[in-house]
Structures are given as C-alpha cells and as structure tokens.
Amino acid sequence: MKKLILLAFALFLTVLVQAQTMKEVVFTTEPEIECNNCVKRIKDNIRFEKGVKSIDADLKTKLVTIQYDSEKTNTEKLVKAFAKINYKATVVEPKGVKKEQAEPVNDESK
C-alpha cells in the first residue's frame, strides 16, 4: 500500500513539474496570414523548433498560438524561427493584462 501511494505521489509530482514548464504565446505575423498555404508553411516549419509542443495558426484571426516547453525554448527563439521562413512575429499581449509599470519612488529623505 505504501508503494502504491509513493508511486502515485511521484507521478503527481512529475505531472506538476512538467505543467510548470509549459507556456503559451500568441503571435501576429508580418506578412499577415492570408491563405491556407500561409498556415501550412508556418505549421510545417515552426513545429520542428525545439520545445514546441503544439501550434495553431488561425486564418480568421490571423494569429499563431504556440504551446512550448520553457526549459527548451523561449519567445525570442520562436521569433527567430519565424524569421527563418521570412515572417516577422510579434507577441500579442492577452486582453486584460497590462504591462507592469514601474512604481514611483517616494523619497522622503529630503
């Protein structure tokens, strides 16, 4: 019984650690995705980049969503992968998420 509980705990930890390294990023591209050949070209090339787990190129929204292992790649490497196939990729910030702004420093020592 102890071995079974220990095995289940080890499996749980493995899944938990793996989930923490998975990230998702959304890109717009220049030139924009305009046809099924564009979608195919992006999917067929970017999916071979190290760490890419899934890729979705949406013709309607003209967005590319990539799920990747953050221990193997990052957004800068993915942008470079787009450049290899003559696309300029730009990260899209999720709606409702504002970029962090620096807090003003209140220097009361004057």
DAZIPE-V995836 format. One record per pair of residues at least 4 apart in sequence whose C-alpha atoms are under 7 Angstrom apart, sorted by the first residue. I is the first residue (numbers start at 1). J is the second residue. If there is no record, write none. Layout:
i: [I;I]
j: [J;J]
This chain:
i: [1;2;3;4;5;6;7;8;9;10;11;12;13;14;15;16;17;18;21;21;21;22;22;22;22;23;23;23;23;24;24;24;24;25;25;25;25;26;26;26;26;26;26;27;27;27;27;27;27;27;28;28;28;28;28;28;28;29;29;29;29;29;30;30;30;31;32;33;33;33;33;34;34;35;35;36;37;38;39;39;39;40;41;42;43;43;43;46;47;47;50;50;51;51;51;51;52;52;52;53;53;54;54;54;55;55;55;56;56;56;57;57;57;58;58;58;69;70;73;74;75;76;77;78;79;79;80;82;82;82;82;83;83;93]
j: [5;6;7;8;9;10;11;12;13;14;15;16;17;18;19;20;21;22;69;70;71;67;68;69;70;67;68;69;70;65;66;67;68;65;66;67;91;63;64;65;66;91;92;63;64;65;89;90;91;92;62;63;64;89;90;91;92;33;87;88;89;90;87;88;89;87;62;38;39;59;62;38;59;39;59;40;41;42;43;57;59;44;45;46;47;55;57;81;52;55;72;73;68;69;72;73;67;68;69;67;68;66;67;68;65;66;67;64;65;66;63;64;65;62;63;64;73;74;77;78;79;80;81;82;83;89;84;86;87;88;89;87;88;97]
